[in-house]
Amino acid sequence: MKEEDNVLRILKEAKQAISENDSYKIKQLSNQTIHTATISQDPDNVIVAVLVYSLAKIVERKHYRAMPGWKKFYSEFLKYWDASIEHLEKGELEKYRDDVGKIRNVMNRISSNLGQYIRDVFRKAKINKAFKLYEHGLSEEQTAHLLGVSLWDLAGYIGQSSISEAKVSESLPEVKRIKFTEEMFK
């Protein structure tokens, strides 16, 4: 239930941030969800993290609103977003998951350039959030599996980041560790 409560909180707060066009707040909510998703490895938190992050990227690109198909996309998106909140509040987890699927379908139904841009944002968001899960300590395989991204795409993203250059911690040689321990207890 704790995971569902977090998802519901994120959805509600994101809805408020959407109405305020606050992409920064939306990104923060996505990061909070990733932290929870790393601990619980709950697919619902992972999916919401990707959706919320995608939404943040879409909201910050104000020129999308002038493109053909925006009004229809936005109204359907909000309709299913509201429905997902309502179903989670009622504890109807399967209906909530259907709503999330419908949100993704809305993205896939847009045929104009806007549709391609939004699908690209969503694809990149999945890889970005996969990287965040990896940064939080999940293995590449766990991360790729949770988000449904290929190991190849994830490895490419990791390879471009500074985390791949992080130095592995080195331990002191055994003799120095013993000497250090002896000095601690003197």
Buried (B, 14 or more C-beta within 10 A) or exposed (E): EEBBEBBBBBBBBBBEBBEEEBBEBBBBBBEBBBBBBBEBBBBBBBBBBBBBBBBBBBBBBEEBBEBEBBEEBBEBBBBBBEBBBEBBEEEBEEBBBBBBEBBBEBBEEBEEEBBEBBBEBBBBBBBBBBBBBBBEEBEBEBBBBBBEBEBEBBBEBBEEEEEEEEEEEEEEEEEEEEEEEEEEEE
